[in-house]
Amino acid sequence: MYEIHGADFFEADGPPLCVFRMPKHFPEEATIMHTHDVHELMILTEGQTTHVLNGKEYPLLPGDVYLMHPGEYHTFRCEPSETMTEINLLFDFM
């Protein structure tokens, strides 16, 4: 398991916030179990997947929203035929 650091995404002179869209076909590193040192808000906009959060599995469909706190671990289980698009917001409450 690895940790994603918010500082790697935040601009040095900006607020502790990063918004980005994940592609329909996730890169392999996105499906590895990981944790964050910041909050992550995820909004599924297209497709479907299974979200594994703290060892529990949750099916996700378009419109579903998840808030993950620092230290929670998660990944996605996607079949090769499954595609999905999500909007991610990484932020820190300094």
N, C-alpha and C positions, 0 to 999 in steps of 0.2 A: 504494500500500500504506500502511496506517496502523498505528499501534502502540496497543495496549490497555495502559493503566497500572493495575497492581494497586492503587495508592493510591486510584483512583477507586471501587474496590469494597470496600476494607477499612475497617472502622470505626476512627476515630482512636484510641480507647482499647482496642481489641481486638487479637486476634492477626492476623497477616497471612494470613487465610484467608477465602474466600468460597465458598459452595456455592449453586448455583442450578440450576433446570431450564429448559432451552430448549424452546420450544413446538414443536408438530408442524409448523407452517408457519413457517419461519424468516423473521425480518425481513430485508429486503434487505441491511442492513449486515453481517449474519452470513455472507453469501456473498461478501463482498469479501475479497480476499487481505489478511491482516493478520498481525501478530506481537504478542508480549506481552513485557513486562519482568519477568514472573513465570512460574512453572511453571503448566501447565494439565493437569489430569487429566480426560479426557472418557470417559464411559461411555454407550454407545448403549443405550437401553432399549426403543425401539420403532422400527419402520420400517427404512429402508435409505437409504444415500446413498453417494457417493464422496467420500472425504476426500483432498484434495490437500495433501501435506505436503512442504515443501522441493522442490517440483517433481515429486514422484512421486505417482501415484494409487493409492489403496487402497480397495477396496469395503468398506463397513462394514455389519454386520448386528447385530441385538440381542445384547447380551452382550460386544461388542467394547469394548476399553479402550485408550486412547491416552494416553501421557504426552508432552507437548511441553515442551521446555526454552525458557528465555528466548532470544529472537532467532530461533527457528525460525519460518518463515512457513507459513500454512495457510489453507485455505478449504474449503467444501463445494460439491459440484456436485450439485444436486438438480433433477430434472425437476419441472415443475409438478404432476404427479400424485403425486410421491413425498412422503411425510410421514415425519417422524422426531421422536423425543424423546430428549434426552440430558441427563445430569446433568453439570454442570461444577464442578470444584473449582479455584479459583485460589489459589495459595499461594506464599509466599516463604520461603526458607531463611535469612533474615537472618544 
